[in-house]
Amino acid sequence: MNIFKDFTNPPLILAPMAGMADNAFRILCKNHGADIVYSEMISAKAVYYNDAKTFQLASFDSKETPLILQIFGSEPEILAYAAKKLFSLSHPCGIDINMGCPVHKIVSNGEGCALMKNPALVYEIVSRVREVLPPDIPVSVKIRKGIDSRTENFVQVALSAQKGGADFIALHGRTREQMYSGKADYDAIKQLKDTLKIKVIGNGDVVCTESYDNLVKTGCDGVMIGRGSFGNPFIFENIKRHRQNLPPLTPSVQEIKETIFNHIELALKYKSETVALRETRKHISCYLKGFHGSASLRNLVNRAETKKELYEIINSVKD
Ligand SMILES: Cc1cc2nc3c(=O)[nH]c(=O)nc-3n(C[C@H](O)[C@H](O)[C@H](O)COP(=O)(O)O)c2cc1C
């Protein structure tokens, strides 16, 4: 399956984001123009041990397709097992392997970005996962520039993944050491695009049409957007309007309120009221940024315990 074939421009891709890009947000972003979405990262070990919550995290709706399931781990056999199991359960449009997560808990287990220290293991992981999936199902990896500024080995790691049979690579143009600080390095994305035979998705700091244009100049085959979508799922349709030389949509307060309600209702379809409210709060805070009295509104939102209370708070927002 060539998930890029339907797109004349680089597809707009919602980044994998643990704790944020769940079913509700993925559907919302698709409704606002995202072409492809990634799941939150899923522990291959938890799949191996049949953890029910993990299968829940990996489940998705037909409205979310094309969706790529992202797995993380360090052992080729466990990752291959998880990829095969998840594929046979839900038939995602691709399986991605997380090689960029900078979080200490993950890296100290040899997972996420720690894999970049070992290009031979990257090769082994990708080739094992490739072997267990049908040939038309893409296998991809998501990497960073390297562990730190002294070890920016993204080209070597990406070449290992390509040799192992990866169909495409997403590069977040920062090192693990940088976490989310500094600026994403688009020259690195261009360098990778110029080096690899397979497709390259560019990622990092796309928050508006200008940053989109800058990333597209690298020649990347897809544009992945993460934090720029928080409180602003409109970013996808605005980039599409920009491509057509149309003016951006500037949603009114009422339209933002409707988007928040839509987001909450979607979350309630997939999660219990308590969980849905807790997990939607972070998003609601982002929608409310820049609103008059947003700090106190956010405090109220964080304390709301029922949908009714939350709706009352949002409804109290003045135009
Ligand atoms: C809250 C949060 C959760 C994230 N979770 C994941 C994840 O599960 N897997 C992954 O590969 N990257 C994850 N990332 C990294 C993003 O996919 C992306 O690479 C990063 O945010 C840079 O893109 P941006 O500047 O457009 O946000 C996460 C980022 C954030 C902010």
The ligand as an ORCA input file, in Angstrom:
! r2SCAN-3c Opt
* xyz 0 1
  C       2.588     15.399     24.331
  C       3.490     14.759     23.299
  C       3.482     13.384     23.163
  C       4.301     12.769     22.210
  N       4.236     11.409     22.045
  C       4.939     10.821     21.035
  C       4.767      9.437     20.736
  O       3.960      8.726     21.346
  N       5.523      8.917     19.721
  C       6.403      9.692     19.002
  O       7.062      9.169     18.088
  N       6.547     10.997     19.236
  C       5.824     11.576     20.219
  N       5.918     12.923     20.410
  C       6.749     13.736     19.497
  C       5.894     14.267     18.325
  O       5.415     13.197     17.542
  C       6.714     15.211     17.428
  O       7.818     14.511     16.929
  C       7.225     16.427     18.189
  O       6.220     16.999     18.996
  C       7.781     17.487     17.212
  O       6.779     17.924     16.328
  P       6.002     19.335     16.569
  O       7.066     20.396     16.691
  O       5.136     19.485     15.365
  O       5.247     19.184     17.863
  C       5.139     13.554     21.382
  C       5.135     14.947     21.532
  C       4.319     15.551     22.468
  C       4.330     17.048     22.592
*
